[in-house]
Amino acid sequence: LLNINVGGKVFQIACKVLAQYPITRLGKLALYTDPVKKLQLCDDYLVQKNEYFFDRDPSIFHYIFHFYRSGVLWVMDEMCPSNFVEEIEYWGIHLKYSQRCCRILFEEKRDELSEYLKIEKELEAELEPLESGAQFDGKFLGRFRKMVWNLIENPYSSVPAKIIAVMSSFFVLISIVGMTLSTVEEMKNKTGKMWMEQMEMICAIFFTSEYLMRLISSSSFKNFLRAAFNAIDLVAILPFYIQILFENLDDGDMQYHEELHKVENVSKLGKVLKLIKLMRIFRILKLARHSTGLRAFSFTMRQCYQQVCCLLLFIAMGVFTFSALIHSVEHDVPGTGFTSIPCAWWWAAVSLSTVGYGDTVPDTILGRMVAFVCISFGIILNGMPISILYNKFSDYYAKLKAHEMSQ
């Protein structure tokens, strides 16, 4: 018999039983005759009791012990998969010795744990800033840059930092409100335009100052440009300066500018200016820097992109299928809106989404039956993935809030 002491518990196993599995650690221990090789396989050896000591988990070794006696490796649900795999790898036993049903369930549980740990790591990375205070030690103006970094990137570091974070969100909202009001007919007079331009200029100055402070406090210019939030900040301030550049082209030619203002609504330059002004709407994405909910939503979309793509695929299939069906049963009706399959795409899309716009409706009984099936399919289609997305969003939001509180 071979005396095995695992974590203070003694087990006795016949050497001929261990010899049946020569590639395992205990199998080698039973077969080796060289004492030096035996000592390399265990942590310690007591000559008086002839015991081999192993500093491992004795609770899991019970299943290893049972494996040598029965030839079957038990896998229990309450075990930690990563710990169990680490232990059986140490003892040199493969998972293939377990029953197929247990092995399948165990591998599923291990995959779930790996996915959970991966998501936890990504959630922590979502909240961690790109820089850290320690990176400024020993660098040029390190103390000053660290102070600026705390003001901009760490709103919980001081009262001024929190004030700047609140001001950033406030100016984003002011900018969006200003852009919205600039499209109102009553605000297009000379006074309204002047107020809107001044408001836009103040917001642009604040966003530019904020961007430059982030740039100054960055320890790596390359990493700064790669960061998604910094790209959003750049998109938020570029339209203002591009607009100024376009409006001041060829400043000396006043006659050219007069002609330009006359045809601004139809000229290519005018269309470009409108597009550049529209880019200001992306400033609302700056709120994600200080909003846990928006971060959780973005993280959910990234993690569930497969479900989202699957949902879009099913919607596209439904639109093509039901538009073809409704066209085939309604195209002969006088005055119908389903004159072609592309014309029926809009009806199929609003019916699948259960919105029911009502601008185009079927007139025949058969057409209404097709519409009923389309709406029923839309209810089922929307119900399945949306519940998954909502559950994951609420889970990720709770975890992000917990990580914020712990930090």
C-alpha positions as CSV (number, residue, x, y, z in Angstrom):
1,L,0.0,0.0,0.0
2,L,1.0,3.5,-0.7
3,N,0.4,6.0,2.1
4,I,-0.7,9.4,0.8
5,N,-1.1,12.4,3.0
6,V,-3.1,15.2,1.3
7,G,-3.6,18.3,3.3
8,G,-3.5,16.4,6.6
9,K,-5.8,13.5,5.6
10,V,-4.2,10.1,5.0
11,F,-5.3,7.8,2.2
12,Q,-4.0,4.3,1.4
13,I,-4.0,3.0,-2.1
14,A,-2.7,-0.3,-3.5
15,C,0.4,0.2,-5.7
16,K,-1.0,-2.3,-8.3
17,V,-4.1,-0.1,-8.6
18,L,-2.1,3.0,-9.2
19,A,0.1,1.2,-11.7
20,Q,-3.0,0.9,-14.0
21,Y,-2.6,4.6,-14.7
22,P,1.1,5.1,-15.2
23,I,0.9,8.6,-16.7
24,T,-0.8,10.0,-13.5
25,R,1.3,11.5,-10.7
26,L,0.4,8.7,-8.2
27,G,0.9,6.1,-10.9
28,K,4.5,7.3,-11.5
29,L,5.0,7.4,-7.7
30,A,4.0,3.7,-7.5
31,L,6.1,2.6,-10.4
32,Y,9.3,4.6,-9.8
33,T,12.1,2.8,-7.9
34,D,14.5,5.8,-7.7
35,P,13.9,7.7,-4.4
36,V,15.1,11.0,-5.9
37,K,12.4,10.8,-8.7
38,K,9.7,9.9,-6.1
39,L,10.6,13.0,-4.0
40,Q,10.3,15.2,-7.1
41,L,6.6,14.1,-7.4
42,C,5.6,15.0,-3.8
43,D,6.1,17.9,-1.5
44,D,7.6,15.9,1.4
45,Y,8.2,12.4,2.7
46,L,8.1,11.0,6.2
47,V,10.4,8.0,6.5
48,Q,9.0,6.7,9.9
49,K,5.4,6.4,8.6
50,N,6.4,5.9,4.9
51,E,4.0,8.8,4.0
52,Y,4.1,11.0,0.9
53,F,2.9,14.5,1.6
54,F,1.0,16.7,-0.9
55,D,0.0,20.2,-0.1
56,R,-3.3,20.0,-2.1
57,D,-7.0,20.3,-1.4
58,P,-8.1,17.1,0.5
59,S,-11.8,17.6,-0.4
60,I,-11.2,17.3,-4.1
61,F,-8.7,14.4,-3.6
62,H,-11.7,12.3,-2.4
63,Y,-12.8,12.2,-6.0
64,I,-9.3,11.4,-7.2
65,F,-9.2,8.6,-4.6
66,H,-12.5,7.3,-5.9
67,F,-11.3,7.4,-9.5
68,Y,-8.3,5.1,-8.7
69,R,-10.7,2.6,-7.0
70,S,-13.5,2.7,-9.5
71,G,-12.0,4.0,-12.7
72,V,-14.7,6.8,-12.9
73,L,-14.1,10.4,-12.1
74,W,-17.0,12.1,-10.3
75,V,-17.8,15.7,-11.1
76,M,-20.1,17.5,-8.6
77,D,-22.1,20.6,-9.4
78,E,-21.0,22.4,-6.2
79,M,-17.3,22.4,-7.3
80,C,-15.5,25.4,-8.6
81,P,-14.7,24.4,-12.3
82,S,-11.4,26.3,-12.4
83,N,-10.2,24.8,-9.1
84,F,-11.2,21.3,-10.0
85,V,-9.4,21.5,-13.4
86,E,-6.3,22.8,-11.7
87,E,-6.4,19.9,-9.2
88,I,-6.9,17.1,-11.7
89,E,-4.2,18.6,-13.9
90,Y,-1.8,18.5,-11.0
91,W,-2.6,14.8,-10.3
92,G,-2.3,14.1,-14.1
93,I,-5.9,12.9,-14.6
94,H,-7.8,13.8,-17.7
95,L,-11.4,14.9,-17.7
96,K,-12.2,12.1,-20.2
97,Y,-12.4,9.6,-17.4
98,S,-15.7,11.2,-16.2
99,Q,-19.1,10.2,-17.4
100,R,-20.2,11.9,-20.6
101,C,-23.3,13.5,-19.1
102,C,-21.3,15.0,-16.2
103,R,-18.5,16.1,-18.5
104,I,-20.9,18.0,-20.8
105,L,-22.5,19.8,-17.8
106,F,-19.1,20.5,-16.3
107,E,-17.8,22.0,-19.5
108,E,-20.9,24.2,-19.9
109,K,-20.4,25.5,-16.3
110,R,-16.7,26.1,-17.0
111,D,-17.6,28.1,-20.1
112,E,-20.1,30.1,-18.2
113,L,-17.6,30.9,-15.5
114,S,-15.0,31.9,-18.1
115,E,-17.5,34.2,-19.8
116,Y,-18.5,35.7,-16.4
117,L,-14.9,36.4,-15.5
118,K,-14.3,37.9,-18.9
119,I,-17.3,40.2,-18.6
120,E,-16.2,41.2,-15.0
121,K,-12.7,42.1,-16.3
122,E,-14.2,44.2,-19.2
123,L,-16.6,45.9,-16.8
124,E,-13.7,46.9,-14.5
125,A,-11.8,48.1,-17.6
126,E,-14.9,50.2,-18.6
127,L,-14.6,52.3,-15.4
128,E,-10.8,52.4,-15.2
129,P,-9.3,55.6,-16.7
130,L,-6.7,55.2,-19.5
131,E,-4.1,57.0,-17.3
132,S,-3.3,56.6,-13.6
133,G,-1.8,59.1,-11.2
134,A,1.3,57.0,-10.8
135,Q,2.2,57.4,-14.5
136,F,3.1,61.0,-14.0
137,D,5.8,60.4,-11.5
138,G,9.2,61.5,-12.8
139,K,7.8,63.0,-16.0
140,F,8.0,66.6,-17.3
141,L,5.7,68.8,-15.2
142,G,4.4,65.6,-13.6
143,R,2.9,67.2,-10.6
144,F,1.0,69.8,-12.6
145,R,-0.2,67.2,-15.2
146,K,-1.4,64.9,-12.4
147,M,-3.4,67.8,-10.9
148,V,-5.0,68.5,-14.3
149,W,-5.7,64.8,-14.8
150,N,-7.5,64.6,-11.4
151,L,-9.6,67.7,-12.3
152,I,-10.7,66.3,-15.7
153,E,-10.7,62.5,-15.3
154,N,-11.4,61.9,-11.6
155,P,-14.5,63.8,-10.5
156,Y,-14.5,62.2,-7.1
157,S,-11.0,63.5,-6.3
158,S,-12.0,67.0,-5.2
159,V,-14.9,69.5,-5.2
160,P,-13.5,71.4,-8.2
161,A,-13.2,68.2,-10.2
162,K,-16.9,67.4,-9.4
163,I,-17.8,71.0,-10.5
164,I,-16.0,70.6,-13.8
165,A,-17.8,67.3,-14.4
166,V,-21.2,68.9,-13.7
167,M,-20.3,71.9,-15.9
168,S,-19.3,69.5,-18.8
169,S,-22.7,67.8,-18.7
170,F,-24.4,71.3,-18.4
171,F,-22.6,72.7,-21.4
172,V,-23.5,69.6,-23.5
173,L,-27.2,70.1,-22.6
174,I,-27.0,73.8,-23.4
175,S,-25.3,73.1,-26.7
176,I,-28.0,70.6,-27.7
177,V,-30.8,73.0,-26.6
178,G,-29.2,75.8,-28.6
179,M,-28.9,73.6,-31.7
180,T,-32.6,72.7,-31.4
181,L,-33.8,76.3,-30.9
182,S,-31.8,77.5,-33.9
183,T,-34.1,75.5,-36.2
184,V,-37.3,77.2,-34.7
185,E,-38.7,79.8,-37.2
186,E,-39.2,82.5,-34.5
187,M,-35.5,82.2,-33.5
188,K,-34.2,82.8,-37.1
189,N,-34.3,86.6,-36.7
190,K,-31.2,88.7,-36.3
191,T,-31.4,88.8,-32.4
192,G,-32.1,85.1,-32.1
193,K,-29.2,84.3,-34.4
194,M,-26.8,86.5,-32.5
195,W,-27.8,84.8,-29.2
196,M,-27.4,81.3,-30.7
197,E,-24.0,82.1,-32.1
198,Q,-22.8,83.5,-28.8
199,M,-24.1,80.4,-27.0
200,E,-22.4,78.1,-29.5
201,M,-19.1,80.1,-29.2
202,I,-19.1,79.8,-25.3
203,C,-19.8,76.0,-25.5
204,A,-17.1,75.5,-28.1
205,I,-14.6,77.4,-26.0
206,F,-15.4,75.3,-23.0
207,F,-15.2,72.0,-25.0
208,T,-11.9,73.1,-26.5
209,S,-10.4,74.0,-23.1
210,E,-11.6,70.6,-21.8
211,Y,-10.0,68.8,-24.7
212,L,-6.7,70.6,-24.4
213,M,-6.6,69.9,-20.7
214,R,-7.1,66.2,-21.4
215,L,-4.4,66.4,-24.0
216,I,-1.9,68.1,-21.6
217,S,-2.6,65.5,-18.9
218,S,-2.2,62.5,-21.1
219,S,1.0,60.5,-20.6
220,S,0.7,59.0,-24.1
221,F,-0.4,61.0,-27.1
222,K,-1.0,57.8,-29.2
223,N,-3.3,56.3,-26.5
224,F,-5.1,59.6,-26.2
225,L,-6.0,59.6,-29.8
226,R,-7.1,56.0,-29.8
227,A,-9.6,56.5,-26.9
228,A,-13.2,56.5,-27.9
229,F,-14.3,59.3,-25.5
230,N,-11.5,61.6,-26.7
231,A,-12.6,61.0,-30.3
232,I,-16.1,62.0,-29.3
233,D,-14.7,65.2,-27.7
234,L,-12.9,66.0,-30.9
235,V,-16.0,65.5,-33.0
236,A,-17.9,67.8,-30.6
237,I,-15.6,70.7,-31.2
238,L,-14.6,70.3,-34.9
239,P,-17.9,71.5,-36.4
240,F,-17.5,75.0,-34.8
241,Y,-14.1,75.6,-36.3
242,I,-14.9,74.0,-39.7
243,Q,-17.9,76.2,-39.9
244,I,-15.8,79.3,-39.2
245,L,-13.3,78.2,-41.8
246,F,-15.9,77.8,-44.5
247,E,-17.6,81.1,-43.6
248,N,-14.3,83.0,-43.8
249,L,-13.0,81.5,-47.1
250,D,-11.6,84.2,-49.3
251,D,-12.5,87.0,-46.8
252,G,-11.2,89.7,-49.1
253,D,-13.7,89.1,-51.9
254,M,-16.9,90.6,-50.4
255,Q,-18.9,90.2,-53.6
256,Y,-18.2,86.5,-53.6
257,H,-19.5,86.2,-50.0
258,E,-22.7,88.1,-51.0
259,E,-23.3,85.7,-53.8
260,L,-22.5,82.8,-51.5
261,H,-25.1,83.9,-49.0
262,K,-27.7,84.2,-51.7
263,V,-27.3,80.6,-52.9
264,E,-26.4,79.0,-49.6
265,N,-29.4,76.9,-49.4
266,V,-28.9,75.3,-52.8
267,S,-25.1,75.4,-53.1
268,K,-22.8,72.5,-52.3
269,L,-21.0,74.7,-49.7
270,G,-24.3,75.4,-48.0
271,K,-25.1,71.6,-47.8
272,V,-21.7,70.9,-46.4
273,L,-22.2,73.6,-43.7
274,K,-25.6,72.1,-42.8
275,L,-24.0,68.7,-42.5
276,I,-21.2,70.1,-40.3
277,K,-23.7,71.9,-38.1
278,L,-25.7,68.6,-37.8
279,M,-22.5,66.9,-36.4
280,R,-23.0,68.9,-33.2
281,I,-25.7,66.3,-32.2
282,F,-22.8,63.9,-31.4
283,R,-22.0,66.1,-28.4
284,I,-24.8,64.3,-26.5
285,L,-22.5,61.3,-26.5
286,K,-20.2,63.2,-24.1
287,L,-22.8,62.6,-21.4
288,A,-21.7,58.9,-21.5
289,R,-18.4,59.9,-19.8
290,H,-20.4,60.8,-16.6
291,S,-23.4,58.5,-17.0
292,T,-23.4,55.0,-15.7
293,G,-26.6,54.2,-17.6
294,L,-25.3,55.2,-21.0
295,R,-22.1,53.2,-20.3
296,A,-24.1,50.2,-19.3
297,F,-26.2,50.5,-22.5
298,S,-23.1,50.8,-24.7
299,F,-21.5,47.8,-22.9
300,T,-24.7,45.8,-23.4
301,M,-24.8,46.5,-27.1
302,R,-21.2,45.4,-27.4
303,Q,-21.7,42.2,-25.5
304,C,-25.0,41.3,-27.2
305,Y,-24.1,42.2,-30.8
306,Q,-24.9,38.7,-31.9
307,Q,-28.4,38.8,-30.5
308,V,-28.9,42.3,-32.0
309,C,-27.7,41.2,-35.4
310,C,-29.9,38.1,-35.2
311,L,-32.9,40.3,-34.4
312,L,-32.1,42.6,-37.4
313,L,-31.8,39.5,-39.6
314,F,-35.2,38.2,-38.5
315,I,-36.8,41.6,-39.1
316,A,-35.3,41.8,-42.6
317,M,-36.6,38.3,-43.4
318,G,-40.0,39.2,-42.0
319,V,-40.1,42.5,-44.0
320,F,-39.3,40.7,-47.3
321,T,-41.6,37.8,-46.7
322,F,-44.7,39.7,-45.6
323,S,-44.2,42.5,-48.2
324,A,-44.2,39.8,-50.9
325,L,-47.3,38.1,-49.5
326,I,-49.3,41.3,-49.1
327,H,-48.4,42.4,-52.6
328,S,-49.5,39.1,-54.1
329,V,-53.0,39.4,-52.5
330,E,-53.5,43.2,-52.8
331,H,-51.9,44.3,-56.0
332,D,-55.2,43.8,-58.1
333,V,-57.3,46.0,-55.7
334,P,-58.1,49.5,-57.3
335,G,-56.3,52.3,-55.6
336,T,-54.1,50.0,-53.5
337,G,-50.8,51.3,-52.0
338,F,-49.2,47.9,-52.5
339,T,-48.3,48.5,-56.1
340,S,-45.0,46.7,-55.8
341,I,-43.0,44.7,-53.2
342,P,-40.7,47.7,-52.4
343,C,-43.8,49.8,-51.8
344,A,-44.9,47.2,-49.3
345,W,-41.6,47.3,-47.3
346,W,-42.7,50.3,-45.2
347,W,-46.0,48.6,-44.3
348,A,-44.3,45.3,-43.4
349,A,-41.7,47.2,-41.2
350,V,-44.2,49.2,-39.2
351,S,-46.5,46.1,-38.8
352,L,-43.6,43.9,-37.6
353,S,-42.6,46.6,-35.0
354,T,-46.3,46.6,-33.9
355,V,-46.3,50.4,-34.4
356,G,-49.0,50.3,-37.1
357,Y,-48.5,53.7,-38.8
358,G,-51.9,53.3,-40.7
359,D,-50.9,55.1,-43.9
360,T,-51.3,51.9,-45.9
361,V,-53.8,49.2,-45.0
362,P,-55.0,46.0,-46.7
363,D,-58.6,46.0,-48.1
364,T,-59.2,42.4,-48.8
365,I,-60.0,39.7,-46.2
366,L,-57.0,37.7,-47.3
367,G,-54.8,40.8,-47.0
368,R,-56.0,41.4,-43.4
369,M,-55.2,37.7,-42.6
370,V,-51.7,38.3,-43.8
371,A,-51.5,41.5,-41.8
372,F,-52.7,39.6,-38.6
373,V,-50.0,36.9,-39.1
374,C,-47.4,39.7,-39.7
375,I,-48.3,41.5,-36.5
376,S,-48.4,38.3,-34.5
377,F,-45.0,37.4,-35.8
378,G,-43.7,40.8,-34.8
379,I,-45.0,40.5,-31.2
380,I,-43.2,37.1,-30.9
381,L,-40.1,38.4,-32.6
382,N,-39.8,41.5,-30.4
383,G,-40.5,39.6,-27.2
384,M,-37.7,37.1,-27.3
385,P,-34.4,39.0,-27.7
386,I,-35.6,42.2,-26.0
387,S,-36.1,40.4,-22.7
388,I,-32.6,39.0,-22.9
389,L,-31.2,42.5,-23.7
390,Y,-33.1,44.1,-20.8
391,N,-31.9,41.4,-18.3
392,K,-28.3,41.9,-19.4
393,F,-28.6,45.6,-19.3
394,S,-30.0,45.6,-15.7
395,D,-27.3,43.2,-14.7
396,Y,-24.4,45.2,-16.2
397,Y,-25.8,48.4,-14.8
398,A,-25.9,47.0,-11.3
399,K,-22.4,45.7,-11.6
400,L,-21.1,49.0,-13.0
401,K,-22.7,50.9,-10.1
402,A,-21.2,48.4,-7.6
403,H,-17.7,48.9,-9.2
404,E,-18.1,52.6,-9.0
405,M,-19.0,52.4,-5.3
406,S,-16.1,50.2,-4.5
407,Q,-13.7,52.6,-6.3
